[in-house]
Amino acid sequence: MSNLKQSMSKAMDNLPAIFMYTGSDGAEYSEDPNLKDIYHLAETIRDVCKLNIGDTASNQSLSKEQVIEIVELVESELLSHPAVKPILRDPLISDPHAIRVKDDNQLIEEFDKLGMEVLKKYPQIASTTEEAIMKSLFMWHGCLNIGKQCRLQDVRNMDPQNRMQVHDWLVSQSNSNPWIRRGFTSAKDFRPEQKGSKDYSWIPHDSLYWQA
């Protein structure tokens, strides 16, 4: 069994729990499964493949624009395609674009394509497909988790205190994982055409988020 196939199998057999929460409008919402599953998959690939995340040289070789391009590749290769043969692994989640609804074969194909695309564009960041996938997922995690907290349509249903908890959690992760840090500090440049629908005023002025 290939490392990637083994990673997918292990990750799908041990998915993180998805919880419901009550929004400020009183309605019940489920957590976004992809926000949890992308990080879970990155950590599983890291563990199964015994990969190192502390490669400062390859991390610094990427510009902020290139980080954003990799985040967009994760979006296009993993999250834009619906499940071909849906599997309801979780009774709360049936969205065909959710990673946990896709079968293992589709996931392996999509992840392999992502890794090859990233290696083709930025061969300096990894020596294997699995390493390229892991680093790409960590960057997406840092970028999209903080970005979601800034979206106005989400803020309406989000406790502001929870936003700061997510921010502080990502800062803590960024201090030990340089790829999450790159995604987190590049998030403000992700899809600039959407800035009018975002609120950044709650992020502390001295936050790592604002660092160049």
ZIHUWO-V493672 format. One record per helix or strand of 2 or more residues. SS is the DSSP state (H for helix, E for strand). FROM is the first residue (numbers start at 1). TO is the last residue. Records with the same first field share a line. If there is no record, write none. Layout:
SS: FROM-TO + FROM-TO
This chain:
H: 3-13 + 33-49 + 56-60 + 64-79 + 99-101 + 104-121 + 123-125 + 129-150 + 152-155 + 160-174 + 178-189 + 192-197 + 208-210
E: 20-22 + 28-30
